[in-house]
């Protein structure tokens, strides 16, 4: 694999981290265009399994590539959000699969890449609400909930 190589999004942690957070119509369109070809014996080649993987990614807040693109590489990626909460990019950590187990990747490395993504997202204007569950989905929900409550409080004060 060379620097700047173009790889299919379905087989990379970066691609999955972005795809998992697409709005539903865009996700359906993306999934409909895919030709799921195996790059390694570990590449996801069934649409249903990919959909399940993207649901898990959305729930956990990070995506895993377990030697799906290259037999010797594992990676973990987390989405970057803009001020509206929309996913605009992702960052990842790639490691030789002989040095890091899948469990280690999903533990410490996932925490670190997720923490870095949160810091970058905040620098881009995304606001994480304190007390919200530490996941990108929860922070968006909390941001929207806070906005609704703020509007209600403002309306209540104006009606007095």
Phi, psi and omega per residue, in radians:
X1 nan 2.303 -3.119
X2 -1.856 2.701 3.047
X3 -1.019 2.339 3.129
X4 1.482 0.044 3.131
X5 -1.112 2.510 3.077
X6 -1.643 2.196 -3.096
X7 -2.177 2.658 3.120
X8 -1.176 2.343 -3.081
X9 -1.026 -0.581 -3.085
X10 -1.173 -0.281 -3.092
X11 -1.888 0.051 -3.119
X12 -2.048 2.656 3.085
X13 -1.168 -0.645 3.113
X14 -1.085 -0.828 -3.140
X15 -1.080 -0.757 -3.138
X16 -1.195 -0.617 3.132
X17 -1.138 -0.577 3.101
X18 -1.407 -0.842 -3.088
X19 -1.051 -0.655 -3.092
X20 -1.047 -0.463 -3.069
X21 -1.863 0.202 3.051
X22 -1.152 2.588 2.992
X23 -1.030 2.598 -3.027
X24 -0.858 -0.808 -3.140
X25 -1.088 -0.702 3.124
X26 -1.188 -0.655 3.116
X27 -1.124 -0.770 3.113
X28 -1.062 -0.732 3.114
X29 -1.106 -0.792 3.122
X30 -1.020 -0.873 -3.115
X31 -1.114 -0.607 -3.141
X32 -1.194 -0.459 -3.119
X33 -1.503 -0.224 -2.995
X34 -1.257 2.464 2.946
X35 -2.024 1.647 -2.993
X36 -1.331 1.558 -3.139
X37 -1.716 2.443 3.123
X38 -1.271 2.273 3.028
X39 -1.742 -0.495 3.063
X40 -2.496 3.020 3.063
X41 -1.102 -0.268 -3.087
X42 -1.689 -0.098 -3.104
X43 -1.141 2.352 3.059
X44 -1.244 2.151 -3.101
X45 -2.147 0.088 3.093
X46 -2.023 2.214 -3.064
X47 -0.966 -0.745 -3.118
X48 -1.063 -0.727 3.135
X49 -1.175 -0.691 3.089
X50 -1.103 -0.746 3.106
X51 -1.038 -0.746 3.096
X52 -1.103 -0.733 3.113
X53 -1.079 -0.717 3.126
X54 -1.186 -0.632 3.060
X55 -1.103 -0.771 3.099
X56 -1.090 -0.722 3.124
X57 -1.043 -0.807 3.140
X58 -1.081 -0.709 -3.124
X59 -1.205 -0.773 -3.098
X60 -1.368 -0.522 -3.108
X61 1.592 0.120 3.071
X62 -2.640 2.754 -3.122
X63 -2.035 2.604 -3.133
X64 -2.036 2.480 2.942
X65 -2.107 1.914 -3.117
X66 -1.778 1.291 -3.138
X67 1.047 0.629 -3.122
X68 -1.491 -0.400 -3.128
X69 -1.820 -0.649 -3.115
X70 -2.510 2.253 -3.098
X71 -0.968 -0.470 -3.069
X72 -1.698 0.131 -3.034
X73 -2.235 2.366 2.945
X74 -2.085 2.657 3.088
X75 -2.646 2.792 3.062
X76 -2.347 2.398 -3.106
X77 -2.330 2.650 3.080
X78 -2.307 2.555 -3.097
X79 -1.322 2.632 3.007
X80 -1.867 2.383 -3.080
X81 -2.058 2.585 3.052
X82 -1.575 -3.042 -3.062
X83 -1.104 -0.418 3.119
X84 -1.450 -0.134 -3.109
X85 1.632 -0.050 -3.138
X86 -1.300 2.417 3.085
X87 -1.307 2.185 -3.086
X88 -2.042 -0.237 -3.114
X89 -2.975 -3.041 3.072
X90 -2.642 2.789 3.028
X91 -2.175 2.699 3.135
X92 -2.518 2.928 2.988
X93 -2.154 2.212 3.081
X94 -1.960 2.430 -3.091
X95 -2.423 2.678 3.034
X96 -1.127 2.308 -3.084
X97 -1.150 -0.367 3.110
X98 -1.326 -0.274 -3.104
X99 -1.744 -0.389 -3.050
X100 -2.351 2.233 3.097
X101 -1.366 2.873 3.072
X102 -1.038 -0.686 -3.137
X103 -1.112 -0.749 3.106
X104 -1.120 -0.681 3.131
X105 -1.071 -0.765 -3.120
X106 -1.348 -0.216 3.139
X107 -1.654 -1.797 -3.049
X108 -1.021 -0.800 -3.090
X109 -1.164 -0.685 3.087
X110 -1.105 -0.725 3.105
X111 -1.069 -0.751 -3.106
X112 -1.171 -0.790 -3.129
X113 -1.196 -0.614 3.096
X114 -1.167 -0.724 3.102
X115 -1.101 -0.776 3.114
X116 -1.090 -0.728 3.122
X117 -1.095 -0.671 3.122
X118 -1.138 -0.747 3.131
X119 -1.096 -0.803 3.132
X120 -1.120 -0.754 3.128
X121 -1.054 -0.729 3.102
X122 -1.105 -0.667 3.089
X123 -1.143 -0.460 3.098
X124 -1.488 -0.008 3.077
X125 1.857 -0.071 3.108
X126 -1.261 2.330 -3.106
X127 -1.933 2.141 3.095
X128 -1.669 2.284 -3.115
X129 -1.437 2.274 3.082
X130 -1.120 2.458 -3.136
X131 1.548 -0.204 3.092
X132 -1.312 2.614 3.072
X133 -1.028 2.437 -3.035
X134 -1.348 1.246 3.021
X135 -2.545 2.607 -3.121
X136 -0.981 -0.692 3.140
X137 -1.110 -0.759 -3.107
X138 -1.154 -0.660 -3.116
X139 -1.180 -0.601 3.076
X140 -1.182 -0.801 3.141
X141 -1.056 -0.740 3.139
X142 -1.146 -0.695 3.112
X143 -1.086 -0.787 3.128
X144 -1.136 -0.719 3.129
X145 -1.100 -0.761 3.124
X146 -1.081 -0.704 3.132
X147 -1.095 -0.756 3.112
X148 -1.095 -0.791 -3.139
X149 -1.102 -0.684 3.127
X150 -1.094 -0.745 3.104
X151 -1.088 -0.777 3.139
X152 -1.063 -0.818 -3.133
X153 -1.085 -0.714 3.131
X154 -1.131 -0.742 3.122
X155 -1.135 -0.747 3.130
X156 -1.075 -0.728 -3.126
X157 -1.155 -0.664 -3.117
X158 -1.258 -0.409 -3.104
X159 -1.521 -0.022 -3.139
X160 -1.437 nan nan
